[in-house]
Amino acid sequence: MREELVQGLLAVAFDLYLDADFVHGLGAEAVLAQLGEKPVAIRDPGSVDLNGVPFSPNRRPGNVAKVLPMAIAAGQELGLFINGESAEPASGELRDLAEPATGSPLAQVAMANEQDVDRAVDAARGALDGDWGKTPPNERSRLLHALADALVANRKELAELEARNVGKAISSVKAELAQAVENFRFYASAIATIAGRSNPIGGSLLFYSLKEPVGVCGQIVPWNYPLMMTTWKLAPALAAGCTIVLKPDSATPLSALRMAELAHEVGFPPGTINVVPGPGPVVGAHLVRHPGVEKIAFTGSTATGGEIMRLASDGIKRLILELGGKSPNLVFADAELDDAVPSSVWSIYYSAGQSCEARSRVLVEAPLYDDFVAKFAELASGLKVGDPLDPETQIGSLISSEHRDRVHGYVETGREEGAEVATGGEVPEGDGAFYPPTVLANVDNSMKVAQEEIFGPVVTVIPFEDERDAVRIANESRYGLMATIWTGDPARGHRLARRIKAGTVGINMPYTGARPRDARALPRDEERDRLDEPEAVQPVRPVVAVSRYRWLVLAAGTAAQTSYSAVLIGLPVLAPQIRHEFGLSLVEVGFVIDSVWIGGLLTLLPWGLLADRVGERIVLALGLGTCALALVGAAEASGFGALLVLLGLAGAAGASVNAASGRAVMYWFPAAERGLALGVRQTAIPLGGFIAAIALPALGVKDGLLLLALMAAAGGIFGVAVIHDPEGTEDILQPRRLGETLRDGRLWLLCSGSSFYLVAQLAITGFVVLFLYDERGFSHGQAALVLAGVQVLAAAFRIGGGRWSDRVGSRVGPLRLVGLASSATLGLVAALVGAPAGVLVAALVLAGGFAMAWNGLSFTAAAELAGRARSGAALGMQQSALAATGAAVPPIFAAVVGATSWRAAFAIAAAFPLAGVALLRRLSA
């Protein structure tokens, strides 16, 4: 009797398009799990299957639903799905997938590249112009129903595949699968409603419109709901007659690939649905930019959504975005707690908190606060976390151990900010990426844990005083996805629903449907209309070629950085002449080299903060102008002390270029090109060094410093004339709190690791001229030429490393490999100190190239970790850490050489990149 009741209630629930919260409220998961182990006899066409999904009406009463055998085997190798068949990737790259809950191998999946995207778009275009484009609406409807039937028939396989690939509880996956089936059924029926308009204008004139498919749709789905979100993307596009190139997340492509196979099996023409897993910066970016794609649909993070808007703007593509959230859940003192508490618990911990619509900020009226926190924490701590395939499990694992570490990092940040961990908050022992339901109490809405999307089973509980205070706190967020209100006063609920800035507001009900304010995804009928817009609407090409202009911005930033880099490396080039002219010891020469680093240390972070507030042009004008004046003064200095002070001032002023020109790159270049762009920009350092190494040996100290002053002035003028923010970013130029940047633990790890890398760089760039001049009998010009060779190789490594990081979608992975290479090659130099000149020079150039190759990668990683709005502060913070190392290393290195030998000094310096690599291991690649 209870089983029949559950089935009946589920039928009602899914007819109303509700979610698993309704089922959870019944306490029916265990019964559903038991039902899932046996077939259900179909008594009439209106009966439901194991998941509450109505069977297709074309099946005869009395038949028994057949569940196909599982097709999941660890270690299977899956290709791309292009033009109706499995396809080998152009690169031959396979990615090993492991189950997040156990770490056990799951499958090997082909990873696409740009060439594969081209093939998929060509296949989609062929289907659009061919069989699928000729398929009439009634046949499209039949095929969509057939695909829904196929999902039902293979529900056990799909449910287990999804649970094992994503790590979420199978009870959750079953509810998602039910909604996925209904998505196809809804749009299969909605096809009949697609219609044009006719308007008699008068006389013999009749105006009418016909709805046409938009064309090829590029669709990108995230890792948290790969199966259900794939159906959200596929169903309306197929109903409208479009063809699709789908990019699932690289970590969770299995259900999308299986769904494409099922679509082909039920009769969708080849090329209608193509699936190309791969890294977002490579495959996703190329798909968005592809001229053969007319529309993009994306679900994922807000930061990535912003990048997709930028990429899509070049071709004026139609765009639908569904982005991140930090949704509030308001609980008033007059709410019914027996309903509010369990619903609030489930609205965050469903899917282990890895949902954009999760109500991760619970706002509680002050008189109720302590009692609510106690009840919430008690219920949260009782949720079962464990094996995703166990039907009793309520919370499975997170998507990966790296993501689990990120979530835990937020909890630690919350502790540091003053939040109290009421329950959870500790990484459990054992295998799997599990994390307990965590409650952070006594949270202020200004804290990082209340403002940033944690995307894990972590909730912040924030008190409020009254209705006005609750609305203020709810709206103090850059997100506007959804909200929930719990109150015993219906009038208050409707009143607040109008005042809270959210796309969806639920009143006294746990609803997980989500529509983000910052990208207003449409209701299903409106979304369908957008997919079949009239053919008369044509894209308009931009008048200004922004893609070309951004390279001019890059050139200006590179020129500005080059002028300052010539100062940094020009002083080591002038070191022999400075030593003779001022009668200095080796350690005192180290302090001269040190002076600009010390100056930069004092001002790098302030320059970065100023760049975030006033933009790049003012910062460049002030900084490089003052740097040029200080260098002119240094050229006239008559004493050692005056020289140090003026060079320190030049370093303090010229450091402005590090934040300003790097920040400009963040705004003008999309993520898929940013590694290359910052790699090119960071070639300014070896370019400046090359110019200094070639030009300065022939000049005296005075003329050399005047040349550097002229370069600083010229670089500043060029930068000021060209660099500015793109249109529409005025809102970003607002004051940002320094504390937000300084509390970012990942930035500190990156800064620390980069600082260790700098030791190897300074050992070469700061002392190779002196070493070859003093120890190996090279002339000043010959020694400087070796340093020039280092700069040439370093420039090539920086560009290549930046582009490589774009293609692999990681900055940290290449950065770690560069550190290993730097340590190995500098160790080789130490071993070859007494080798023949040709061998030694080759080793020095190779070691110097690797010792300088890390900089662009590190810059890109820092700016992207902080985000655009804080990129100036982040680059200033990173450069401050580097300047601290730069200020300490030259005199210490010189002292080590004096106390031991050049061989020992180089060997000691070679150990530091290894320490940097160890630190960077804690950052996810």
WOPE-V784296 format. One record per helix or strand of 3 or more residues. SS is the DSSP state (alpha for helix, beta for strand). FROM is the first residue (numbers start at 1). LEN is the number of residues. Records with the same first field share a line. If there is no record, write none. Layout:
# WOPE-V784296
SS = FROM-LEN ; FROM-LEN
This chain:
# WOPE-V784296
alpha = 2-14 ; 20-7 ; 29-7 ; 114-16 ; 137-17 ; 155-12 ; 170-24 ; 226-14 ; 254-13 ; 280-10 ; 302-12 ; 337-17 ; 366-16 ; 401-17 ; 448-4 ; 467-9 ; 490-10 ; 524-8 ; 546-37 ; 586-29 ; 616-20 ; 640-15 ; 656-13 ; 671-11 ; 683-16 ; 701-22 ; 730-3 ; 738-5 ; 745-21 ; 768-8 ; 780-29 ; 812-20 ; 837-30 ; 868-32 ; 902-19
beta = 76-3 ; 80-3 ; 85-3 ; 94-5 ; 105-6 ; 198-5 ; 205-4 ; 216-5 ; 243-5 ; 273-3 ; 295-5 ; 318-5 ; 328-4 ; 361-5 ; 420-4 ; 438-4 ; 458-7 ; 482-5 ; 504-4
